[in-house]
């Protein structure tokens, strides 16, 4: 057993714990509480505390590892050009059978930098050129083999509305060239998947075989509500279209980017739809980004929408997830909301809240010891633990 003590613990799931301590064993958090002057009685560890290895946090701040719910880390590799660009399969607008896990390079140079920045887990998604782009995977940022870094193999089906697919395929004189065609392609393929599911069920009842369609097989978890449609949508009308289609087919939905989400707060609330907001730092490079800003995240969070912040690496660099949280506070998010938006809220959106996102007994020990307030951009991670293993020491 190890005990990290002499720290301020920010558990996210509850108030800050001054003079706090966190006990780790077998990769998990086994106790959290106050330990003034090194008195560990309140942790309820009994005699085990006497033989524990003590780690002095030297007055730093301990948080859960940061989580980015929307990145292209490892499928869009830095500094090597086309050889490392596996983010978009631009040969077809509908590619649900693609899996991000098959394109992630664990030796991508941004992964260790993410870890040094306190980002211990990311969701890696295909890009937004396609109407249906493929499934995303959640990985830890520490490891050498993707399969061993994996936290969740299928964290949702990437989808895209708006400018990106219509611009890319319209320029090739292929559908979709309009927003109407984007919506029509969703209805076509979701209907095919629903019918395929019914056909398989009838065949099972009769003991008959059904020819396998790998694209439709990949869409079955979506139409069955087992995974969400992860819908890239910036403009308010595109957000509304995504919600309209999700309602028609009874889908789970997450809005990615949600740039004009502040215009449709009631719609998101009415249907209980979470939002992964950002990347909010950088130029407004296209029309649908004209209202981009850090204020949107605060508007949504204050209204009660479940909000995560994203860098969309490599639009913003993954190292700047902490900076995004700080700038969201500057734009109106509370400190508690901003810290949750890069820890517990993305864990909830990714279906990992039972394992990650807060410092609670029983959760996996992904932890960051900061030099100071994590929402002060001058603070840096002194030490980082992944599943209880110390992987960064400043």
N, C-alpha and C positions, 0 to 999 in steps of 0.2 A: 504494500500500500504506500502511496505517496500523498502528501498533503501540501497543497499550495496555500501559503498563508501570508499574512501581512499585505493584504490586497483589499481594494474595494471591489466587491463582486457586483457586476451588473447582470443579474440572471435573465433579464428581459421579461420573463413570466411574472415577475414581482418587483418590489422596490429594491433599490440599491442596498447592499449590506456592507457597512463600514467595518473596518477591522475584520474582514471576512476570511474564510478559509473554504477550500474545496478539496475533498478527498477523492482519489482516483484508485481504482483497482480493476485489473483485467480489462482495461480499455474503456471502463465506464465510470460515471460519477456515482459515488456511493454515499456522499454526504455533503451538505452545503450549510453554512451557518456562520455566526459570529465567533471569533476566537481572539478576543482582546488579550494582548500580552502573551500569545501562544497558549492560551487555555482552550483546549479542544473538547472540553466536556460537553459543550452544547451540540457537538456534531453527533453525539450518541454512538461513538465507536468503541467505547469501553477500553479494554486493554490493548486493542489493536493500534490505537493511536500512539502508544508508548514505543512501539517498534517500527512505526512508519518512517519513511524517508521524508524529511522536511525540505520544502522548496520555498525559500524566502522570496516573496514577490517584491520586496523593497519599496512598498508603498504604491505599486502600480495599480492598474485597473484591469480586471479580468472579465472578459466577455466570451460568449460563444464564438466559434469560428464564423466568419462572414460567409454568406451564401448569395450567389448571383443566379437568379432563376432563368436567365436568358442570355446565353453567350454563344459564340462560335469558336470557342477555345479549342485548339487542336485540330479542327477541320478547316480553319482558315489560318494557316501558319504564317508567322511573321518573317519578313525579310528574305523570302526565297521565291516569291513570284508564283507563276502558274503551277509549278511543281508541288507547291504546298496548298493549293486552293482546291479544297474539296467541299466547299460550302453549298454550292448550287449545282444540281444535275440539270443543265439547261437544254436537254434534248427532248423534254416533254413537260407540259404544264401540270401533269398529274402523275406524281411518283410516290404514292403512299407506302410502297414496299421498301423504300430506302430507310436505312437506320443510321443515325449519327454515329453510333458506336463503331460502325465499320469504317469510319473515316477519321477517327481521332488518333492523332500521333502523340503518345505519351511523352515523347522527347521534345515536343514543342517548347521553345524557350520561354514562352509566357507563363507556363505552368509553375515553374519554381519562383518566378517573380510574383505570381498570384499568392503563393504560399507565404512568401516573405512579407506580403502586404496584409496578411491575416485572412485571406480568402481561402477557406478550406474545402469548399464544395461549390460546384457549378453545374448548371444544366446546360448541356451542349445541344443545340438545335441546328437543323439544316437552315439554309438561308431563305430569303423571301422572294426569290424570282418566280417560284412556282405557286400555283393555286393551292395544291396539296404537295408538300415538300418532303414528308417522311417523319419518322418518329425521333424524339429527342431522348437523350440519356443523361442521368445525373451521375457525376463522378466526383471523387475526391481529387484534390489537386496534388496529392502526394502519391507516387507510385511509378512503376516502370512498365506494367502490363495493364491495359485498360480493363480487362475482365476482373482484375483484382482491385481496381480503383472504383469499381461500379457500386453505386448506391441504389440506383433504380434504372433498369434497362429500358423501360418505356414510360417516359414522363409526359406523354401527350403527342398528338399528331400536329406537326407544324402546318399552318395554313396561312395564306396571305390574301389580303384584300387591298384594293386601291392601286396606286401608281405603279408599283414594282412589276407585278405580273402583266398588267396591260401594256406597260411601256416595253418590256422585254419581248413579249410574244407578238404584240402589235407591230413592232418594228420588223418582224420577220413575216408579216402578213399571215400570221396564225392566230387562232383564238387562244386566249382572250385579248381582244383589242379594246374592250369596253368593260365598265363595271358590271353591266348587265350580263356579259358573257362569263365573268368570274362567278357571279351568283348562279348562273345556269349550270356551269360545270360542277359546282358543289351539289346542286340538286340532282344532277345526273348521276354522279358517282355515289352519293349517299343513298339514293334510291336503289342503285345497283347493289350496293352492299347490303341494304336491308332485305332486298329480294333474295339475294344469295344466301343470307342467313336463314330465311324462311325455307328456301329450297333445301338447304343442308338439314334443317330440322325434319322436314317431311321425309327426306331420304333415310335419315337415321331411324325414324319410326318404321319404315318399310324394310330396313336392312339393306338399302341400296347404296351404291357408291355415288359420289359426286366429283366431277372433275374439279381439281383445285385451281383457284385463281389467286395468285399471290398478292395482287393489288387489292382485291376485295377482302382477302384474309386479313391484310394489314388494317383495313378499315372496320373490321368487325368490332374490335374493342371500342371504337369511337361510337358506332351506332348502338352498341349495347350499353353505353354509358360507363364503361370501365376505365377509360382514360379521357381526358378533355381534348377538345380541339383547341390548339394554341394559336389563336388568330391574330396575326400581324394586322393591326388596323390603327391608323393615325387619325384620319378625319372622323368627325362625329357621324356623318352619314354612313361611313364604312363600318363603324362600331355598331350602328343600328342595324345594318344589313347582316352582320355576323350574328347578332342576337336574334334577328328574325329567322334566319336559317336554323340556328340552334333550337329555337322554339318549335319550328316545323317538324324537326326530326328528333326532338327530345334529347339533345346532346348536352353534355357538360362543356363549359366554355371558359377559357381564360383569354382576356384581351391583352395582347402584347403591344407595348409602346403607349397606346392609349393617349396620344398627344392631345387630342381635343376632348378627353374624358370629362373635363370640367364643364363641358356643355351638355353632357348626358348623364349627370350624376344620378338623377332619379331612375333612369333606365337601368343602370348598373345595379343600383340598390334594389329596385323592384324584383330583379331576377337573380340577385345574390351572386353577381359575377365579379370575380377578383380581377385585379389589373396589375400587370408588371410594367411599371412606368419608366420611360427613358429610352435611349440615353439623352439626357437633357442638357449636356454640355457639348458645345460645338456649334458649327454654323448651320443655318437653316437651308440645306442644300436642295430642297425641292418644295413645291407648293404646299404639299400636305404637312410640312413641318413649320409653316409660318407662325403658328401659335405655340411652338415648343418652348417650354420653360419649366423650371423646378417648382413653380407654384401649383401645377396640376396635382402633383402627388399629395400636397398638403390639403387641397380642396377635397380630394377624394377621401383621404384618411379621416379628416374631420367629420365628413358626412357618414362615415361608417363602412366605406368600401375597404375590403382587404387589399392592401397595397404592398407590393415589393418594388424596390428600385433596381434598375439594371444598368450596366455599362454597355450592354450589347457588344462586348469585345469581339472584333477589334474596331468598333466605331469610337467608343471611349476605351482606354486601356483598362484591363481588369484591375490593375493596381489602384485605380482611382475610384473603386466602389466606396471606400471610406470618404473620399472627397465628395462624391455624389450625395451621401447621407448628410454631410456637413452643409452642403449648399441647399439641400432640401429644408434643413432647419432655418437657414438664413431666409428662405423664401416662405416660411410659415408653418412647416411641420413642427410638431413638438419633438423634443429630444427623444422621448420614449417612442414615439411613432417612427422616427427616422432610424433608430437602432433596431427596432422590430422589423423595419422594411428591408434590412439587409441580414436578418437572422431568422427570427421565428416566422415572420409572414411568408418569405419564400419557402421555408420548410413546409408550411401548411399548404401552399399552392402546389408544391411538388409531392405532397402526400408523405412527407418524412417527419412530421411534427412529433411523432412518438420516439424518434431517434435523435433528432438534431434541432438546433435553433434556439435553445435556452439552456441555462445551467440549472438542471433539476436532477434529483436523484433518479438513477436508472437510465439516463440518457448517455449516449456515447460521448466520450471526452474529447470533443473537438473544441479547443480553447485557445484564446489569444490573450497574452499578457501585454498590455499597452504601457508605454512610458508615461502616459497621461490620459486625459479625456479622449476617448476614441473619436469623438465628433469635433475635435480640434485637429486640423490637418497637419499641425506640427508634431502630433503624437505618432509614434511608430511602434510596431510589434517588437517587443524584446524577446519574447519566446512564443512558440506556437506548438500546440500538441494536436495530433490527429489520431483519433481512437486511442488516446492515452499515451501515444508515442511522441516524444519531443522531437520535432523535425526542423525547428528553426531556433537558433540561439543567437541573439544579436551580440 
